[in-house]
Amino acid sequence: MALPRRDALSIPTRLFLSAAFWSVLLLLIAGAGLVAAFRQTTEQAFDDRLSVYLKALVADVALSGDEAPTSPGQLGEPLFELTRSGWYWQVTRMDGATPQMRASRSLFASRLPRLADIGVRADQSGLRKGYIEGPDGRNLRMIERVIDVGDDGTYLVQVAATNEDVELEIRKFTLTLALAFGILALALVGTTALQVRFGLRPLRLLRGEVAAIRRGDGEKIAGSYPQDLAPLAGELNLLIASNREVVERARTQVGNLAHALKTPLSVISNEATTDASPLGGKVREQVEVMRDQVTYYLDRARQAARSSVIGAITEVEPSLDALMRTFEKLHSRVDFDFDGAPGLRFRGERQDFEDMAGNLIDNAGKWAASQVAVRAFRRPDEFIEISVEDDGPGLPPERREEAMTRGRRLDETKPGSGLGLSIVADLARVYGGTLRLEEASMGGLRAVLRLPAGEIAPS
């Protein structure tokens, strides 16, 4: 039976990744918004500071005309007096034939460019704000304004200052915010993981109960579940009970059918025994064929019914030990050796397992010269493997497939109907397993039975 395709991600992983992704995304958006707001606020505060100096210069120009302020005390900022300090002011008379400029000592022999020349538009009050490259190559924040003082002329007043302090404050704020949001993100991710684990705990419990039933450790789902899962648990219990009822009815019907068919066949066989004619012989021959066919298909029906039982588990080692003791008595001339891994379990009915293993061991005992070896171990692919080999004459590769064909007997001198290996192969396929024949290391035939494994029994 094909298993449902497993998706790459489990439900807990999907929930965790989804919640973590949106949490981190929202934190990033919020962080970017806060940094942008802080930058705007910081730049506005810096612009307000420059505006104070600009207003002082405008007032001084309006009062003194051609006499521009030259004393640092008039602006209250000593950096205007330090050469290339990054703080500059400049007043330019615009209405003369030759522009007249006055500037802070910090500008030395340099001049400030005009914002209007680089495309910066003035606001409603006539104020322009923007960034320029300073005399020493540093980035400067500058504001400028054109004022008309009537007969005293028209002046362009400019104040510029380096924004390094502003950028430093923004970087510090960004780093602090990133650290705080990083801790918050880790806390949210951890909380999300706990929420997912706690929220899906009932599903894990339900899965454990179903697995216990499949292993044969329980008969139904027990325990209390949230109102979302309680109906599912109830439906699963009903499904399990229904499965068992169907299997029991199938067993009963198969038994009735076997009785109904074998009785008439026995009557026909007995009647044909008294008839010595060729017709009587033919009837007896066909009755035996019919009896073998009925036995074969009834056995398959029983096996199919038993294989459908949910939660059937068989301990491998005790079953094989019992079979070995039985066949040691039946084939006393043969030495039987068994080596099996402890705790192995077959996910199926005990009777089916003993039918399959018993057929193989009996067949090996019939053909062995003196020794039969049985091995049992668990494969990495959730299957167990039972190997039975003997030191008999073996079987050529071209006849191994024929040996597993229903009703084929390779040697009429050995007892049996010829259905043993075919029944084993068919029953193994019912359980999703396989049977293969190969050459044994001791020279005879090696039969390898691969069956689904149950959970390893606790030691």
C-alpha positions in Angstrom: 0.0 0.0 0.0 1.4 3.4 -1.0 2.0 5.8 1.8 0.8 9.4 1.5 3.5 11.7 0.2 5.2 13.6 2.9 5.6 17.3 2.5 8.9 18.9 3.1 7.8 20.8 6.2 5.8 19.7 9.2 2.9 21.6 10.6 4.9 22.8 13.7 7.7 24.0 11.4 5.2 25.7 9.1 3.5 27.5 12.0 6.8 28.5 13.6 8.4 29.8 10.4 5.2 31.7 9.4 4.9 33.4 12.8 8.6 34.0 13.0 8.7 35.5 9.5 5.8 37.9 10.1 7.1 38.9 13.5 10.6 39.7 12.2 9.1 41.5 9.1 6.8 43.7 11.3 9.8 44.5 13.6 11.9 45.5 10.5 9.1 47.7 9.2 8.6 49.2 12.6 12.3 49.8 13.0 12.6 51.4 9.6 9.7 53.7 10.4 11.1 54.7 13.8 14.6 55.4 12.3 12.9 57.5 9.6 10.9 59.4 12.1 13.9 60.0 14.4 16.0 61.2 11.4 13.2 63.6 10.4 12.9 64.9 14.0 16.7 65.2 14.4 17.1 67.0 11.1 14.2 69.3 12.0 15.8 70.2 15.3 19.1 70.8 13.5 17.3 73.0 10.9 15.6 74.9 13.8 19.1 75.6 15.3 20.4 76.9 11.9 17.2 78.9 11.5 18.0 80.7 14.8 21.4 81.8 13.4 19.8 82.7 10.1 17.2 84.9 11.8 20.0 86.6 13.8 21.9 87.4 10.6 18.7 88.6 8.9 17.9 90.9 11.8 21.4 92.2 11.9 21.5 92.8 8.2 18.1 94.6 8.3 19.3 96.9 11.1 22.8 97.7 10.0 22.6 97.5 6.3 26.0 97.2 4.8 27.6 96.5 8.2 27.5 92.8 8.6 28.0 91.0 11.9 31.5 90.0 12.6 31.6 89.3 16.3 31.0 85.6 17.4 29.0 86.9 20.3 26.4 88.2 17.9 25.6 84.6 16.9 26.6 82.8 20.1 28.6 80.1 18.3 32.4 80.1 18.6 32.8 77.6 15.7 32.0 80.3 13.2 35.4 81.8 14.2 37.4 78.6 13.7 38.9 78.0 10.3 37.3 75.1 8.4 35.3 74.2 11.6 32.3 73.0 9.5 30.1 75.9 10.7 29.8 78.8 8.2 27.6 81.8 7.4 27.7 84.0 4.4 25.9 87.2 3.4 25.9 88.3 -0.2 24.4 91.5 -1.6 22.6 90.7 -4.8 21.6 94.0 -6.3 25.0 95.5 -7.1 26.9 95.2 -10.3 29.4 93.1 -8.4 28.1 90.9 -5.6 29.5 91.9 -2.3 30.1 89.1 0.2 30.7 88.9 3.9 31.4 85.6 5.6 32.4 84.0 8.9 36.1 83.6 9.6 35.6 79.8 9.4 35.1 80.0 5.6 38.5 81.6 5.3 38.9 82.3 1.5 36.1 79.9 0.4 32.6 80.6 -0.6 29.3 78.8 -0.1 27.3 77.7 -3.2 23.7 78.7 -3.7 20.9 76.1 -3.1 18.9 77.8 -5.9 21.7 77.0 -8.3 21.4 73.3 -7.6 17.6 73.2 -8.0 16.4 73.5 -4.4 13.0 75.2 -4.3 12.0 77.7 -1.6 9.2 77.0 0.7 6.2 79.4 1.4 8.4 81.6 3.6 11.1 81.8 1.0 13.5 79.5 2.9 15.6 76.9 1.1 17.0 73.8 2.8 19.4 71.3 1.5 22.8 69.5 1.5 26.0 70.8 -0.1 29.6 69.9 -0.2 31.7 72.1 2.1 35.0 73.7 1.5 36.8 70.8 3.2 34.8 68.2 1.3 32.4 67.4 4.2 28.7 67.2 3.8 26.9 70.3 5.1 23.4 71.0 5.9 22.5 74.6 4.7 19.6 77.0 4.8 19.4 80.2 2.9 17.0 83.1 2.4 16.8 86.2 0.2 15.8 89.4 2.0 15.0 92.8 0.7 15.9 95.7 3.0 14.6 98.4 0.7 17.1 101.1 -0.2 19.8 99.2 1.6 19.6 96.4 -1.0 18.8 92.7 -1.5 20.8 90.1 0.4 21.2 86.4 0.3 21.8 85.1 3.8 23.2 81.6 4.2 24.0 79.4 7.2 25.6 76.0 6.9 27.0 73.4 9.3 28.3 69.9 9.2 25.7 67.2 9.9 28.2 64.8 11.4 26.7 65.1 14.8 23.2 64.5 13.4 24.4 61.4 11.6 26.2 60.2 14.7 23.0 60.5 16.7 21.0 58.7 14.1 23.6 55.9 14.0 23.5 55.6 17.7 19.8 55.5 17.7 19.7 52.9 14.9 22.2 50.7 16.7 20.3 50.9 20.0 17.0 50.3 18.3 18.5 47.3 16.3 19.8 45.8 19.6 16.5 46.3 21.4 14.5 44.9 18.4 16.9 42.0 18.0 16.3 41.0 21.6 12.6 41.5 21.1 12.7 39.3 18.0 14.5 36.5 19.8 11.9 36.7 22.6 9.1 36.6 20.1 10.6 33.7 18.2 11.1 31.8 21.5 7.6 32.6 22.6 6.3 31.4 19.2 8.2 28.1 19.5 6.7 27.5 22.9 3.2 28.4 21.7 3.4 26.1 18.7 4.7 23.3 20.9 2.1 23.8 23.6 -0.7 24.3 21.0 0.1 21.2 19.1 0.6 19.0 22.1 -2.8 17.3 21.8 -2.0 16.4 18.2 1.3 14.7 19.4 -0.7 12.8 22.0 -3.2 11.7 19.5 -0.5 10.6 17.2 1.1 8.6 20.0 -2.2 6.9 20.7 -2.7 5.9 17.1 0.9 4.6 16.9 0.3 2.6 20.1 -2.7 1.0 18.4 -0.7 0.2 15.3 2.0 -1.4 17.4 -0.5 -3.5 19.3 0.0 -1.7 22.6 -3.6 -0.4 22.7 -7.1 -1.1 21.4 -8.5 2.4 21.2 -7.7 6.1 21.6 -7.9 7.1 25.2 -7.6 10.4 27.1 -9.3 13.8 26.8 -8.7 16.1 23.9 -9.7 19.7 23.1 -13.1 20.2 21.5 -11.5 20.6 18.1 -9.8 17.2 18.3 -12.3 15.2 20.4 -14.6 14.4 17.4 -11.6 13.2 15.4 -10.5 10.9 18.2 -14.1 9.6 18.4 -14.3 9.0 14.7 -10.9 7.1 14.7 -12.2 4.9 17.5 -15.3 4.1 15.5 -13.2 3.4 12.4 -11.0 1.0 14.4 -14.1 -0.8 15.9 -15.7 -1.0 12.4 -12.5 -2.5 10.9 -12.5 -5.2 13.6 -16.1 -6.0 13.0 -15.6 -6.3 9.2 -12.6 -8.6 9.7 -14.6 -10.8 12.1 -17.5 -11.0 9.7 -15.1 -11.9 6.9 -13.5 -14.6 9.0 -17.0 -16.1 9.8 -18.1 -16.0 6.1 -14.8 -17.6 5.0 -15.3 -20.4 7.6 -18.8 -20.9 6.5 -17.8 -21.1 2.8 -15.0 -23.5 3.6 -17.5 -25.8 5.4 -20.0 -25.5 2.6 -17.5 -26.4 -0.2 -15.5 -29.1 1.5 -18.5 -31.2 2.5 -19.8 -31.7 -1.1 -16.2 -32.3 -2.3 -15.8 -35.0 0.3 -19.0 -36.6 -0.8 -18.0 -36.5 -4.5 -14.6 -37.9 -3.6 -16.0 -40.8 -1.6 -18.5 -41.6 -4.4 -15.7 -41.5 -7.0 -13.5 -43.8 -4.9 -16.0 -46.7 -5.4 -15.9 -46.2 -9.2 -12.9 -48.0 -10.7 -13.6 -46.7 -14.2 -11.5 -44.1 -16.0 -14.3 -41.6 -15.3 -14.0 -42.3 -11.6 -10.3 -41.7 -11.7 -10.7 -38.5 -13.6 -13.3 -37.3 -11.1 -11.0 -38.1 -8.2 -8.2 -36.3 -9.9 -10.3 -33.2 -10.5 -11.7 -33.3 -6.9 -8.2 -33.2 -5.5 -7.4 -30.2 -7.8 -10.6 -28.5 -6.7 -9.8 -29.2 -3.0 -6.3 -27.7 -3.4 -7.8 -24.6 -5.2 -10.5 -24.1 -2.5 -7.9 -24.5 0.3 -5.5 -22.1 -1.4 -8.1 -19.3 -2.0 -9.7 -19.8 1.4 -6.3 -19.5 3.0 -5.7 -16.3 1.0 -9.1 -14.9 2.1 -8.3 -15.6 5.7 -4.9 -14.1 5.3 -6.3 -10.9 3.7 -8.8 -10.5 6.5 -6.1 -11.0 9.2 -3.7 -8.5 7.5 -6.4 -5.9 7.6 -6.6 -6.0 11.4 -5.4 -2.7 12.9 -2.8 -3.0 15.7 -1.9 -6.7 15.1 1.7 -7.2 16.3 3.8 -10.4 16.5 6.9 -11.0 18.5 9.4 -12.5 16.1 11.8 -14.3 18.4 9.3 -16.4 20.5 7.4 -17.4 17.3 10.6 -18.6 15.6 11.8 -20.4 18.7 8.5 -22.3 18.8 8.7 -23.2 15.1 12.4 -24.3 15.5 11.5 -26.7 18.3 8.6 -28.1 16.3 10.7 -28.8 13.2 13.7 -30.1 15.1 11.4 -33.0 16.1 9.9 -33.3 12.6 13.3 -33.4 10.9 15.4 -35.0 13.5 18.3 -35.7 11.1 18.8 -31.9 10.6 20.6 -29.5 12.9 18.6 -26.2 13.1 20.5 -23.0 14.1 18.7 -19.8 14.9 20.2 -16.3 15.4 17.8 -13.3 15.8 18.1 -9.7 17.0 16.2 -9.3 20.3 12.9 -7.3 20.4 12.0 -7.8 16.7 8.3 -7.4 15.9 6.3 -8.1 12.8 3.4 -5.8 12.1 0.8 -8.4 11.4 -1.0 -11.5 12.7 1.0 -14.2 14.6 -0.7 -17.0 12.6 0.3 -15.4 9.3 3.9 -15.0 10.4 4.1 -18.6 11.6 2.5 -19.8 8.3 5.1 -17.9 6.3 8.2 -18.7 8.4 6.9 -22.3 9.1 6.6 -23.0 5.4 10.1 -21.8 4.7 11.7 -23.7 7.6 9.8 -26.9 6.8 10.8 -26.6 3.1 14.5 -26.2 4.2 14.3 -29.1 6.6 12.9 -31.4 3.8 15.8 -30.6 1.4 18.7 -30.0 3.8 21.5 -32.5 4.0 22.3 -31.8 7.6 21.9 -28.2 8.5 19.4 -25.3 8.4 20.2 -21.8 9.5 17.6 -19.2 10.3 18.5 -15.5 10.8 16.3 -12.5 11.7 17.2 -8.8 11.8 15.8 -5.4 11.3 16.5 -3.4 8.1 17.0 0.4 8.0 13.9 0.8 5.8 11.4 -0.2 8.6 11.3 -3.8 7.5 12.4 -7.1 9.1 14.2 -9.7 7.2 14.0 -13.5 7.9 16.4 -15.7 6.0 16.2 -19.5 5.9 19.0 -21.4 4.2 20.0 -25.1 4.0 22.9 -27.2 2.7 20.8 -29.2 0.3 21.1 -29.5 -3.4 19.8 -25.9 -4.0 17.9 -24.7 -7.0 19.1 -23.3 -10.3 18.4 -19.6 -10.9 16.1 -20.3 -13.8 13.8 -22.5 -11.7 13.5 -20.2 -8.6 10.7 -18.2 -10.0 8.9 -21.4 -11.1 9.2 -22.6 -7.5 7.0 -19.8 -6.3 4.3 -20.4 -8.9 1.0 -21.7 -7.5 0.7 -25.5 -7.7 4.1 -26.1 -9.1 5.9 -29.1 -7.5 9.6 -29.4 -8.5 10.0 -32.9 -7.0 7.1 -35.3 -6.6 9.1 -37.4 -4.1 8.7 -34.8 -1.4 5.3 -34.5 0.4 3.1 -31.5 -0.1 0.7 -29.9 -2.6 3.2 -27.5 -4.1 1.4 -24.5 -2.7 3.9 -23.7 0.2 6.2 -21.1 -1.4 3.4 -19.6 -3.5 1.3 -19.0 -0.3 4.3 -17.5 1.4 5.0 -15.1 -1.5 1.3 -14.2 -1.8 0.9 -13.6 1.9 4.1 -11.5 2.0 2.7 -9.3 -0.8 -0.5 -8.8 1.2 1.5 -7.3 4.0 3.6 -5.2 1.6 6.6 -7.5 1.9 8.5 -9.8 -0.5 10.0 -13.3 -0.8 13.1 -14.0 -2.9 15.2 -17.1 -3.5 18.9 -17.1 -3.9 22.0 -19.3 -3.4 22.9 -20.0 0.2 26.4 -19.6 1.6 26.3 -23.2 2.7 25.6 -24.4 -0.8 21.8 -25.0 -0.8 18.9 -22.6 -1.2 18.4 -19.4 0.8 14.9 -17.9 1.1 14.7 -14.3 2.2 11.4 -13.0 3.7 11.0 -9.3 4.0 8.1 -8.1 6.2 6.9 -4.8 7.7 8.4 -4.2 11.2 6.6 -3.2 14.3 8.1 -1.0 16.9 11.0 -2.6 18.7 9.8 -4.2 22.0 11.3 -2.6 25.1 14.0 -4.7 26.7 
